[in-house]
Amino acid sequence: MNDPFDRLRVMSESNEREARYQRMAVRLALRGAGRTSPNPLVGAVLVRKGRVLATGYHRRAGADHAEIIALKRAGKRARGATLYINLEPCDHQGRTPPCTLALIDSGIRRVVAGMVDPNPLVSGKGIRRLRRAGVQVDVGLLEAECRWLNEAFIKYITRRIPFVVLKLAASLDGKIATSRGDSRWITGVAARHYVHRLRNQVDAVLVGIGTVLADDPELTCRVRGGRNPLRIVLDRHLRIPLTARLLRQADAEKTIVVTGPRAPGKKIKALEDLGARVWRVPLVRSGLSFPSLLKRLGRLGLLSVMIEGGGTTAGRALQENVVDKVLFFYAPKILGGDGRDMIGALGIKQVSRCRRIRDVEVKRFGPDLLISGYLK
């Protein structure tokens, strides 16, 4: 092939094909969202001569890793194949043996990893082991997408606290409810269905006691095949009614009521008798300490928490700098100045001191808009 443009075209087609396999691995990994903590989301695709031999994804903590599932499905056909995987294969003994050893034994020729393992204790060790064994390893294909996939794991494994998402639904003028507290329904069916998909993926959802008293939510996931996250309520003075719907779920142990050091023992016992857990955390000037709560959730191995309101809780989370990402739904409705604000006071006196959002994206869900981004 003498024409350089023909060579460029072949290279481009090859790159596109490899990117397609890596995106397949990312999509596979997403199937495990909400079920693998404290492990990362990982998908694997085994390919030989342009043909997908087998795939796999990590389903839950303690189960086979993605590459092991793919190797088992491929069997002897894995020899000489290429593995596409969104994260560097592990090289340490955990609940399961090191995946690098199984990959080397299988006789695969090449590994294409989306990113290096962010765990500072193991980062790069899997790559080095494979290369020493003669396996070609390429790293960085679709790295941005792979890092987005495991953004919660990256924070957890480096800081040992969960990734925090602030999700709010508001009118165009930034109101989450009317002056009387009515908020059903500000957003439409498509947006609300997406929120339930998010609940299926995060480890916990969190609200303030004001939201519980106003809306009496269940905080459950209502998508087919979904599972409920942990339900966390910030309730400094234990005002939660014993008749609250989130206390009456079949999985009552998934409800955690977070209160202050001086909460009445009688009310705590009543909540625990219903199956809920009650945690006492330290107080700061603005209320219950978010950092203390996140550390405790991290010790449970939780990777992600989604704050769902209300305005006071959202404001305090922003004040304490614990929010990593925002998901703001806006409906084409106006509620007026007497409505309830989506975010409480932040004490900002100058625009130059505002909280800035980076990497902003806009999506549409029916008539509603979702604006997402990351706190700088």
N, C-alpha and C positions, 0 to 999 in steps of 0.2 A: 504494500500500500504506500504509494509515493506522495499522494496528495495530502498535505498537512491538514486540510479542512476535513478530509475523510477521517483522519486520525482523531481530530478534535471531536467529531461527531460520535465516534465509537466511545471515546472517553466520557463524553457527556451522557450517552445512553447507559454506560456502565455505572456512572455516579448516580443517575436517576434510579437505576435498578437497586443499587445498594441502599439508597435512601428509602426506597419502598419497603425493603425488608426490615429496615430499622424502625420505620413507622409502624409496621405490623407488630414488631416487638413491643413498642410503646402502647399500642392499642390493647394488646394481650395483657400487659402489665396492669392496665387500668381496671381490668376485671377483678383484681384483688383489692381494690381500694376499700379501706375501712375494715379490712379483715387480716392484714398482715402485721400490724403494729406489735412490737417495735421494729419490725423488719421493713426494708424498703419494698417498693413496688418494682417487680422485675418480670420482663417477658423475654422469651428466647425463640429464635427461628433458626433452624438448621437447613442449610441450602447446599446442594451440590449440582454443578453443571446447569445452573439456572433453574433448578427444580427444588421446591420446598419439600424436604423430607419429613420434618416433624416440627411441632411447636409446643410450647409450654409456658405456663406462668405460675408465679408463686401464689398459692391460694390462701394460705394462712400460716401464722408463725408456728414453727415446729414441723411443718410439712415439707416435702421435697422442694428444693429450689427450682426455678424455671428451667435452667439448663439441664438439670438432672432428669426432669420430666421429659424434655425433648430428646435427650440421649436414650432414655429407656424406650421411648416410642420408635426411635430410629433403629435401635439395635446395631447390628454390624454395618448397616448402611452409613453410619456416621463417619466411618473411616474416610479421610480425605475431604470431608465436608468443611464448610465455613459456618461458624456460629455468629449470628447477629444478636446482640444483647444490649440492653440500654445501660447496664451498670457492670463495672469490672467484676468478674467472677470472684467469689470469696476464697480465701486461702487460710482460713482458720477454723478450728473446731468449735462449733456452737452446739445447737440442738441437733445439727446434722453435720456430717463430715465435710471437709473442704471440697468445693466443687472443682477446683483446679486439678486435683488428682484424678477425678473421674473424667475430666476433659482430656487429660494427657493419655490416660489408659484407653480412651475411645479411639485414639488415632486421628482426631480432627486435625486439619491442616492449618486453619486460620480462625482467629477470633476478632470480630469487629465490635468493640465496646463503645457505647455512647459517651461514657464519662468514667473517670477514676472514682473509686470508692471514697466518699468524703470522710470516712472514719479515720481520724489521724493515727490510730493504732495499727491500721491495716492498709492504708492507702498505698497503692502501687505494688503491694506484695504479690497479689494474684497475677498481675501483668508480668512481673519479673520471673515468677515461678514458671509460667507458661513459656516465656521466651527462652529460659534456660533449657527447657525440655524440647526446644526446636519448633514450637508453635509460633506462627507469625501472629502478632497482635497489633492491631491498629486501633487507636483511641481518638474519639472526638467527632464521630459521625452523628450529626443532628444533636450536638451537645446541648444547645439551648433548650430543645424540646425535652431532652432527657433530664436536664436539671429542673425544668418546670414540673415534670412528672413527679419528681421526688423532692420538691422544695420543702415539704414538711419534714421528711427524713433528714435532709441536709442540716436543717436547723437543730433538730433533736439530737443528732449524733455528734454535733459539735458543741452544743450548749446545754443539752439535757433538759430542755423545756419544749413544750409543744409550739407548733406554728399556729398563729392566731389570725383568723379571718373575721372581719367585721362585716356582717351582712345586714342590710337595712332595706326596707321597702317604703317609698315615700311618694307623695304627690310632687308635681313639678315645682311647687314652692316649698319643698322640703319639710312637709308635715307627715307624720306617721299615724296620726289619728285626729279626729275632730276634738273640739274643746270638751266634749263629753266622754272621750275615750273610744269612740267607735272607729274601728280600723278594718272592718270586713265589708268588702274586700277592696283594698287600694289597688293591688295589682291583679292581673287577669290569670286565667287558668294556666297558660303556658309558663308564666313566670313562677307560679306556685308549684307547678309540677317539677320545675328545675330545682327549686329549693329542696324538695323531697329527695331528688337525686343526690343533691349535695349532702343531705343528712345521711344518706346511704354510704357516703364515702368518708365522712369525717369521723373521728373517734368520739367527739363530744359536742353537744350544743349547750350554750349558756345564755341565760336571761336573768334580768333583775327581778326582784319581787314585784315591782310595779307592773311588769308585763303579766305576771301570773295573776295578780289581783284584777287587772283590767280585762284580760282575754281568756283566762283559765285554759291555757293551751295544753295539748298532750305532748308536744315535742317529739312525736314519733315519725317514722318514715313510712310513707304510704305509696311505695312503688312495688310492683310485682317482683318478688324475689329479694326484696330489700331487707335490711336489718336495722334495728333501732340503735342510735348512738347513746352514749351516756347523756343523761339530762342533768344539767347543773343549774341551780338557782342561787343567786346571791341574795341572802336574806339576813341582814345584820341583826334584826330584832325578832326573828322567827315569827313573822306575821302570816306565813303561809297557812291557809285553811287546811284542816285535815281532810276536807272533802275535795281538794284540788284534784283535777283529773290526772295530772302527771304523777300523783301519789297512788292512783288506782289502776295502774297498768299491770299487766300480767308479769312483766319483768321489773317489779318494783325496786329490785336491788340496783337497777341502772339509774335511779334517781339519787342525786347527791345534793343536799341542802347545805350551803356554806354560810356559816354564821360567825358571830363574834365570840370572844373569850368568855363573856358574861351571859351568854344565852341561857335561858331557864332550863334546868335539867328535866323538869316535868314534860315540857314540850318536846325536848329532844327524844325522850323515851317514847312519847306517843308517835313521833315520826318513825323511829326505829321499829316500833311494833308493827307499823304498816309496811316494813321492808326497806324503807329508805335509809340511806347513810347520811349522817350529819357530821360535818367537819367544822371544827373551830379553827379560824385563821386569825393572825394578828390584824389590828386596825391601824390604818394610817389616817392622815387628816381628812382625806376625801371619803373614807369608808373602809371596806374590807380590802386587804392588800392583794392586788392582782399578782405581783411577782411571787409572793408566798404560795398562792394557789397554784400558779403554773409550775413551780418547783415540785409541789406535791403530785400534780398530775403527771409530771415527767417521771417521777419515781414509779408510777404505775405503768410506765411504758406507753403513754399516750403521745401520739405524734401531732395531732391536730385538734383544735377547738374552734368552733364557729359561734361567735357572739351574735345573737339574733335580736338584741334589744333589751330594754327600750332606750330612749334618748339619754337618760341619766347614766345608764350603764355604758353606753357607747362613748359618752363624753369622758367618763372616768378612765376607760380603757385607753383612750387617746391621750389623756393627761398623763397617765403612768407609762406611756410609750411601750405598750405591750402588743400593739396591733402590727401585723406584718403586711396584711393585704386587705383591701376593701372591695366589697361587692355591693354596689348601690343600685337598686332597682328604682326607676322613676316611671310613674304612671301618668298619662296625659290628663291629669285632674288637678284642680286647684281647690284647696281647703281654706285658705285665708289665714290672716294673722292670729286668729284665736285658736288655730289648730295646735297640736303638740309637735314641737320641734324634733327632727330626727336625731339631732346630736345636742346634748346639753352644753352648758357654758364651758369654754376652754380657757378663759382668762386671757385671750389674745388681744393686745391693745394696738398692735401695728400689723398691717398686711405682710410686711417683711418677715414677721415671726410666725406666719401661718404654717400649718402642716401640709407639706407638699407631697403630691402623688406622682410617681413615675411609671413608665411603661403602661400608659392608659390604653385600654381597649373598650370598644363600644359594640354591644351585640343587641339584637332585637328579639324579643319574645312576644309575638303577637303585637298588641299596641304599645307594649312597655319596652323601655330601654334598660339595659344593664351596663353600667359603667364600672369597670374594674381597674385596679392598679395596686401598686406597692408603696408603702410608706418609705420615704427617703430616710 
